[in-house]
Amino acid sequence: MAGTEITVDRSSPVPLYFQVAEQLAAAIQRDELLPGDRLDSELQLADRLGLSRPTVRQAIQHLVDKGLIVRRRGVGTQVARGAVRRAVELSSLYDDLVRGGQQPTTSVLELSTVSASTEVAGALDLPVGARVQQVRRLRFADGEPLALMCNWLPADLVPLTVETLAAKGLYAVLRAAGMTIRGAQQRIGARTATATEAKMLGERRGAPLLTMTRTAYDDRGRLVEHGSHLYRASRYALEVSVAER
């Protein structure tokens, strides 16, 4: 970011950190700083602008909170890629990322057979304690963590492997097994990240997360999958089209 001009007015009532943050944000919006570009370190910026490191740190955090830049361990601070925008429809995140020109990758955190909890049993219309397959995954977009996903399926529905789940989306796996996902009940909400969730998603503790729970059924009316997903609000948005009735 050597060519990015930043000036501060110490006589202005506008806080110094906000002056720095707004000028960096404007440079990003003008494409002077492009997705993936690295910013100077806090120390370099502080020395260059004659500001304290806490002031520069506050400016950087302001931009992180707005989703304009990201901190990556071992890499530094970079301009973020555009937020993933996803229509509220029956599709998988994996397929949506591919259609949006982004490269999805998946880390399978867990694949096991467990006893269905009251919530999962109720969602899938199974007896409490029935055996279900539990899948936990961390989904990345262009190498950046985006979503934590936990899904449950009836144990005898379809064989699942870590290799298959790492290579493609869950709905693609179900389609390959001959299923047609016909519809789903879906609920969207929000909450703050726990320390563990924040660490996995590259956010700070207490950062806002979007939540989505979904229960899908196939063309035979069978309940085939229940999911509980968490998305980084700074990197992900859901879009809805509305019309007057």
C-alpha positions in Angstrom: 0.0 0.0 0.0 3.0 2.2 -0.5 1.1 4.5 -3.0 -1.9 5.0 -0.8 -2.1 8.6 0.4 -3.2 9.0 4.0 -3.3 12.3 5.9 -4.5 13.2 9.4 -5.8 16.5 10.7 -5.0 16.7 14.4 -7.2 19.8 14.7 -10.3 18.0 13.4 -13.0 16.9 15.9 -13.0 13.6 14.0 -11.1 10.9 15.9 -7.7 10.1 14.4 -8.4 6.4 14.1 -11.6 7.2 12.2 -9.8 9.5 9.8 -7.3 6.7 9.0 -10.0 4.0 8.7 -12.2 6.1 6.4 -9.2 6.9 4.0 -8.3 3.3 3.8 -11.9 2.3 3.2 -12.1 4.9 0.4 -8.9 3.5 -1.2 -10.5 0.1 -1.2 -13.7 1.3 -2.7 -11.7 3.1 -5.5 -9.8 -0.1 -6.2 -6.5 1.5 -5.2 -6.3 -1.4 -2.8 -7.4 -4.6 -4.3 -8.6 -7.9 -2.7 -5.6 -9.7 -1.4 -3.3 -6.6 -1.2 -1.3 -6.5 2.0 -1.5 -3.4 4.3 1.5 -2.0 6.1 1.9 -3.4 9.7 0.6 -1.4 12.6 4.1 -0.3 13.5 4.8 0.8 9.9 1.6 2.8 9.7 2.1 4.3 13.1 5.7 5.5 12.1 4.5 6.7 8.7 1.6 8.8 10.1 3.2 9.8 13.3 0.4 8.1 15.3 0.4 5.8 18.3 0.1 2.1 17.7 -3.2 1.9 19.7 -4.7 4.5 17.4 -3.6 2.6 14.3 -4.8 -0.7 15.8 -8.2 0.9 16.4 -8.4 2.0 12.8 -7.5 -1.5 11.6 -10.0 -3.2 13.9 -12.7 -0.8 12.6 -12.1 -2.0 9.1 -12.0 -5.6 10.2 -15.4 -5.2 11.9 -16.8 -3.7 8.6 -15.5 -6.7 6.7 -13.2 -4.7 4.5 -9.9 -6.2 5.6 -8.9 -9.5 7.3 -6.0 -10.5 9.6 -4.4 -13.8 8.6 -1.9 -15.5 10.8 1.5 -15.7 9.2 0.4 -13.4 6.3 -0.6 -10.1 7.9 -3.4 -7.7 7.2 -5.0 -7.9 3.7 -7.9 -6.4 1.8 -10.8 -8.8 2.0 -12.5 -10.4 -0.9 -16.1 -9.3 -1.6 -18.6 -10.7 0.8 -20.4 -13.9 -0.3 -24.0 -13.0 -1.1 -26.4 -15.8 -1.2 -30.1 -15.9 -2.2 -32.4 -17.4 0.3 -33.3 -20.5 -1.7 -32.8 -24.3 -1.7 -29.2 -24.6 -2.6 -25.9 -25.6 -1.0 -23.2 -23.2 0.1 -20.7 -25.2 -1.9 -22.6 -24.8 -5.2 -23.3 -21.1 -4.5 -19.6 -20.4 -4.1 -18.8 -22.2 -7.3 -21.4 -20.2 -9.2 -20.1 -17.0 -7.7 -16.6 -17.7 -9.0 -15.0 -18.5 -5.7 -13.1 -21.7 -4.8 -14.7 -23.7 -2.0 -12.7 -26.0 0.2 -13.8 -28.0 3.2 -12.2 -29.3 6.3 -14.2 -32.2 7.7 -14.0 -31.9 11.5 -16.2 -34.9 12.4 -18.0 -37.7 10.7 -19.6 -40.1 13.3 -22.7 -42.0 14.1 -24.4 -40.7 17.3 -27.7 -40.9 19.1 -30.2 -38.3 18.0 -30.9 -35.5 20.5 -34.4 -34.3 21.2 -34.0 -31.4 18.7 -32.5 -33.5 15.9 -35.0 -36.4 16.5 -37.9 -33.9 16.3 -36.5 -32.3 13.1 -36.0 -35.6 11.3 -39.2 -37.3 12.8 -37.1 -40.0 14.5 -37.3 -41.5 18.0 -35.1 -39.7 20.5 -31.8 -41.7 20.6 -32.2 -43.1 17.1 -28.8 -43.5 15.3 -27.9 -40.6 13.0 -24.9 -39.6 11.0 -23.3 -36.4 12.4 -21.2 -34.3 10.1 -19.2 -31.2 11.2 -17.4 -29.1 8.6 -15.5 -25.9 8.2 -16.1 -24.3 4.8 -13.6 -22.0 3.2 -14.0 -19.5 0.3 -10.8 -18.9 -1.6 -8.8 -20.1 1.4 -10.6 -17.9 3.9 -12.9 -19.5 6.6 -16.5 -18.7 6.0 -18.9 -21.1 7.8 -19.1 -23.8 10.5 -21.7 -26.4 9.5 -23.2 -29.3 11.5 -25.6 -31.7 9.8 -27.4 -34.8 10.8 -28.8 -37.5 8.5 -30.6 -40.8 9.2 -27.9 -43.4 9.8 -29.1 -45.7 6.9 -29.8 -42.9 4.4 -26.5 -42.9 2.4 -22.9 -43.9 3.0 -20.7 -40.9 3.8 -16.9 -40.6 3.8 -14.6 -37.9 4.9 -13.0 -37.9 1.4 -16.3 -37.4 -0.4 -17.5 -34.6 2.0 -14.2 -32.8 1.6 -14.5 -32.9 -2.2 -18.0 -31.8 -2.7 -21.1 -30.3 -1.0 -23.5 -32.5 1.0 -26.4 -32.0 -1.4 -24.2 -33.1 -4.3 -23.4 -36.2 -2.3 -27.1 -36.9 -1.8 -27.9 -36.2 -5.5 -25.2 -38.6 -6.5 -26.9 -41.3 -4.4 -30.1 -40.8 -6.5 -32.0 -38.4 -4.2 -33.8 -35.3 -5.3 -34.0 -32.6 -2.6 -37.5 -31.1 -3.1 -37.8 -28.5 -0.3 -36.8 -27.4 3.2 -37.9 -25.5 6.2 -35.4 -22.9 7.1 -34.8 -20.4 9.9 -32.3 -17.5 9.9 -31.1 -15.7 13.0 -28.0 -14.1 14.5 -25.8 -14.4 17.6 -22.3 -13.7 18.9 -19.3 -16.0 18.4 -17.9 -18.0 21.2 -14.2 -18.0 21.7 -13.8 -21.4 20.0 -16.0 -20.4 17.0 -14.2 -17.1 16.7 -10.8 -18.8 16.5 -12.0 -21.2 13.9 -13.6 -18.6 11.7 -10.9 -16.0 12.1 -13.1 -13.5 14.0 -12.8 -11.9 17.4 -14.7 -13.4 20.3 -18.2 -11.9 20.4 -18.2 -11.1 16.7 -21.7 -11.2 15.0 -22.5 -14.5 13.3 -25.5 -15.4 11.1 -27.2 -18.6 12.0 -29.3 -20.9 9.8 -31.1 -24.1 10.6 -32.6 -26.1 7.8 -34.5 -29.4 7.5 -34.7 -30.8 4.0 -37.0 -33.4 2.5 -36.8 -35.3 -0.8 -39.3 -35.9 -3.6 -40.8 -38.8 -1.7 -41.5 -36.7 1.3 -38.7 -38.2 3.5 -36.9 -35.9 5.9 -33.3 -36.5 4.8 -31.1 -33.8 6.5 -31.1 -31.3 9.4 -28.4 -28.7 9.6 -27.3 -26.0 11.9 -24.9 -23.5 10.3 -22.9 -20.5 11.4 -21.7 -17.8 9.0 -19.3 -14.9 9.4 -21.5 -11.8 9.2 -18.6 -9.8 8.0 -18.1 -12.0 5.0 -21.6 -13.4 4.3 -25.0 -12.0 3.5 -28.4 -13.5 2.6 -30.5 -11.8 0.0 -34.3 -12.0 -0.3 -36.4 -10.7 -3.2 -39.8 -9.4 -2.1 -42.8 -8.2 -4.1 -46.1 -6.5 -3.2 -49.1 -8.9 -2.8 
